[in-house]
Amino acid sequence: MEKPTHLKFLVSNASAGSVIGKGGSTITDFQKESGARIQLSRNQEFFPGTADRIIMLSGKIDDVLKAMDLILNKLLSEIQSEDGDDAEQRSKVRLVVPNSCCGAIIGKGGVTIKSFIEESGASIKISPQDNNFIGLADRIVTLAGSFEEQMQAIDLILSKLSEDHLYLQSMNAPLSYPSVLFAGFHHVPYPFVPPPVGPAAYNNYGPQYNNYGPPNGGGGRYMNNTKEDRANSLTIGVADEHIGVVVGRGGRNISEISQTSGARIKISDRGDFMAGTSNRKVTITGSLRSIRAAEAMIKQKVDSVAEINEPL
């Protein structure tokens, strides 16, 4: 008898709503049609370092793949209705895989992941383990390509992972990450370019985060705190050419970020840059939780356009 397996992946809050449907109608239909169980993390329960919710599909491999097919088709059709025919090439699937199981995808000398890339035609990238989050034992596997290429890559990856008993055991892990602690700001190369000089006050970023900032206050973020939690503010620098993707058409993106996170977001006027840079000032105000969520969503928007413009 085939053992049940599972697959976890990330979706935006808006996409999670599309998967659930009005009164849960869509998720109920998808479960009936596929035979897989579909679970979502609760609203505001995000994967650490992101503003994205987690979806877990469980059941037989074929049932899980069918559910993934249904969900991705729905989300892709909605993206295409907004952004046109190029949406498929820009869409990405981000799988959540236990760190202990990533070796099976990579293979000795990278031979397995290379074969998966060749066979599927999809781009497959595995994130480094994020040491900024204490207790986080999962990594992100990002797939890019056409819908068919992504589904083929998912089939190959899931089949390989399902051979690993450790992976099958991880199906019982909770969807939320209550025991994961943020141990510092996430410093990776992205166009939130830090100013060349000036101190940054990282203390009081929530009770368990005090004094975890980098020495000498390096970084492009300035946290200003007051006694009232709702009055915290954070200023980050975003490259001028990437402000458009943060704002969105008719202000759609920035409105969505503000509504989802609960934070207020203000962008400096054109020509009003952070000292010594060509980066516009984006000031996020609200509770500590809402600020972190808004910053993660802004970073995600900037990352998406930065990757599209990367030279081949």
Disulfide bonds with the S-S distance in Angstrom:
none
